[in-house]
């Protein structure tokens, strides 16, 4: 998905990549509960932790990108 965002500026492809990623996450989360492997609260907590980790990683990448660009100037 990251490669799709880097290599295309067309919004329909970006939205399609995001929709596919969200669908995979949703289907895996649903399958965990449906198969009785995890409780719904476990799945919700895992998704929230994943979103938090994604936010931390994206913030760090943005910070690194900005600091690298300011060092070049």
Backbone as CSV, one residue per row, in Angstrom:
resi,resn,N_x,N_y,N_z,CA_x,CA_y,CA_z,C_x,C_y,C_z
1,UNK,0.821,-1.187,0.000,0.000,0.000,0.000,0.864,1.249,0.000
2,UNK,1.952,1.232,0.756,2.829,2.396,0.806,3.389,2.697,-0.575
3,UNK,3.753,1.659,-1.320,4.280,1.867,-2.661,3.236,2.510,-3.576
4,UNK,1.987,2.148,-3.415,0.931,2.749,-4.215,0.829,4.234,-3.918
5,UNK,0.944,4.601,-2.654,0.866,6.015,-2.295,2.085,6.783,-2.786
6,UNK,3.237,6.160,-2.806,4.449,6.857,-3.252,4.500,7.028,-4.765
7,UNK,4.009,6.051,-5.497,4.224,6.034,-6.940,3.030,6.490,-7.769
8,UNK,1.967,6.893,-7.145,0.830,7.406,-7.908,0.277,8.652,-7.236
9,UNK,-0.136,9.565,-8.082,-0.765,10.774,-7.547,-2.259,10.778,-7.847
10,UNK,-2.739,9.704,-8.436,-4.149,9.617,-8.787,-4.950,9.132,-7.577
11,UNK,-5.921,9.949,-7.178,-6.697,9.656,-5.981,-7.512,8.371,-6.062
12,UNK,-8.065,8.005,-7.210,-8.823,6.739,-7.232,-7.977,5.528,-6.851
13,UNK,-6.721,5.485,-7.294,-5.846,4.360,-6.934,-5.475,4.393,-5.462
14,UNK,-5.277,5.581,-4.933,-4.963,5.698,-3.508,-6.141,5.254,-2.650
15,UNK,-7.341,5.652,-3.035,-8.530,5.258,-2.294,-8.746,3.755,-2.397
16,UNK,-8.492,3.194,-3.585,-8.645,1.748,-3.764,-7.652,0.983,-2.892
17,UNK,-6.412,1.448,-2.806,-5.418,0.786,-1.963,-5.814,0.860,-0.495
18,UNK,-6.293,2.007,-0.060,-6.731,2.167,1.326,-7.935,1.278,1.622
19,UNK,-8.878,1.217,0.684,-10.066,0.380,0.882,-9.684,-1.093,0.974
20,UNK,-8.751,-1.534,0.145,-8.295,-2.930,0.196,-7.617,-3.240,1.529
21,UNK,-6.771,-2.334,1.985,-6.093,-2.552,3.258,-7.086,-2.619,4.416
22,UNK,-8.047,-1.716,4.422,-9.049,-1.723,5.481,-9.925,-2.973,5.413
23,UNK,-10.220,-3.431,4.202,-11.024,-4.646,4.050,-10.283,-5.860,4.596
24,UNK,-8.990,-5.942,4.318,-8.200,-7.072,4.829,-8.171,-7.045,6.352
25,UNK,-7.931,-5.891,6.933,-7.901,-5.775,8.393,-9.253,-6.151,8.983
26,UNK,-10.315,-5.653,8.385,-11.649,-5.964,8.885,-11.999,-7.437,8.767
27,UNK,-11.637,-8.056,7.654,-11.928,-9.479,7.474,-11.122,-10.362,8.431
28,UNK,-9.874,-10.011,8.644,-9.065,-10.782,9.594,-9.616,-10.621,11.007
29,UNK,-9.976,-9.399,11.380,-10.539,-9.159,12.711,-11.841,-9.939,12.886
30,UNK,-12.697,-9.911,11.874,-13.952,-10.646,11.947,-13.701,-12.153,12.046
31,UNK,-12.736,-12.651,11.273,-12.477,-14.097,11.289,-11.966,-14.566,12.653
32,UNK,-11.206,-13.741,13.335,-10.699,-14.106,14.668,-11.853,-14.309,15.639
33,UNK,-12.835,-13.426,15.573,-13.997,-13.538,16.465,-14.894,-14.682,16.000
34,UNK,-15.134,-14.780,14.701,-16.026,-15.805,14.151,-15.517,-17.212,14.461
35,UNK,-14.223,-17.414,14.355,-13.646,-18.732,14.628,-13.504,-19.020,16.117
36,UNK,-13.777,-18.026,16.949,-13.709,-18.217,18.391,-12.294,-18.231,18.941
37,UNK,-11.349,-17.703,18.171,-9.958,-17.686,18.607,-9.719,-16.564,19.614
38,UNK,-10.436,-15.441,19.442,-10.282,-14.289,20.332,-11.660,-13.742,20.698
39,UNK,-11.699,-13.039,21.808,-12.904,-12.322,22.208,-12.970,-11.016,21.423
40,UNK,-14.164,-10.466,21.223,-14.274,-9.192,20.499,-13.454,-8.063,21.134
41,UNK,-13.384,-8.045,22.456,-12.592,-6.998,23.112,-11.104,-7.127,22.782
42,UNK,-10.616,-8.356,22.622,-9.214,-8.556,22.222,-8.959,-7.975,20.834
43,UNK,-9.889,-8.231,19.937,-9.737,-7.773,18.553,-9.805,-6.246,18.488
44,UNK,-10.741,-5.658,19.212,-10.857,-4.197,19.218,-9.587,-3.576,19.806
45,UNK,-9.078,-4.144,20.885,-7.847,-3.620,21.487,-6.675,-3.732,20.517
46,UNK,-6.582,-4.837,19.796,-5.485,-5.019,18.835,-5.583,-4.010,17.696
47,UNK,-6.784,-3.764,17.216,-6.958,-2.784,16.142,-6.591,-1.389,16.636
48,UNK,-7.015,-1.037,17.842,-6.661,0.278,18.389,-5.162,0.432,18.600
49,UNK,-4.526,-0.621,19.077,-3.071,-0.569,19.224,-2.379,-0.439,17.874
50,UNK,-2.900,-1.123,16.875,-2.344,-1.015,15.531,-2.479,0.391,14.968
51,UNK,-3.625,1.009,15.190,-3.833,2.379,14.729,-2.899,3.336,15.460
52,UNK,-2.727,3.136,16.758,-1.810,3.987,17.527,-0.379,3.831,17.027
53,UNK,0.040,2.601,16.775,1.397,2.350,16.278,1.584,2.958,14.892
54,UNK,0.574,2.854,14.042,0.642,3.473,12.722,0.811,4.979,12.845
55,UNK,0.075,5.597,13.759,0.208,7.031,13.976,1.601,7.422,14.441
56,UNK,2.167,6.626,15.346,3.525,6.906,15.832,4.529,6.773,14.697
57,UNK,4.403,5.718,13.913,5.344,5.504,12.801,5.224,6.588,11.736
58,UNK,4.006,6.962,11.385,3.826,8.014,10.394,4.324,9.362,10.901
59,UNK,4.118,9.643,12.185,4.629,10.890,12.768,6.148,10.912,12.731
60,UNK,6.765,9.794,13.070,8.221,9.707,13.023,8.758,9.855,11.615
61,UNK,8.096,9.234,10.648,8.538,9.352,9.258,8.400,10.781,8.758
62,UNK,7.317,11.431,9.124,7.118,12.827,8.732,8.177,13.721,9.365
63,UNK,8.474,13.489,10.622,9.499,14.273,11.312,10.870,14.070,10.660
64,UNK,11.215,12.826,10.350,12.487,12.549,9.694,12.562,13.204,8.316
65,UNK,11.470,13.151,7.582,11.436,13.763,6.259,11.620,15.270,6.348
66,UNK,10.936,15.902,7.295,11.063,17.350,7.455,12.467,17.740,7.915
67,UNK,13.046,16.963,8.831,14.386,17.307,9.305,15.423,17.100,8.194
68,UNK,15.232,16.099,7.346,16.155,15.869,6.248,16.050,16.992,5.210
69,UNK,14.827,17.447,4.959,14.647,18.534,3.998,15.213,19.845,4.525
70,UNK,15.080,20.105,5.805,15.611,21.345,6.366,17.137,21.300,6.442
71,UNK,17.723,20.132,6.550,19.187,20.006,6.580,19.792,20.267,5.206
72,UNK,19.039,19.969,4.157,19.528,20.162,2.791,19.539,21.645,2.438
73,UNK,18.611,22.400,2.957,18.518,23.826,2.635,19.602,24.570,3.258
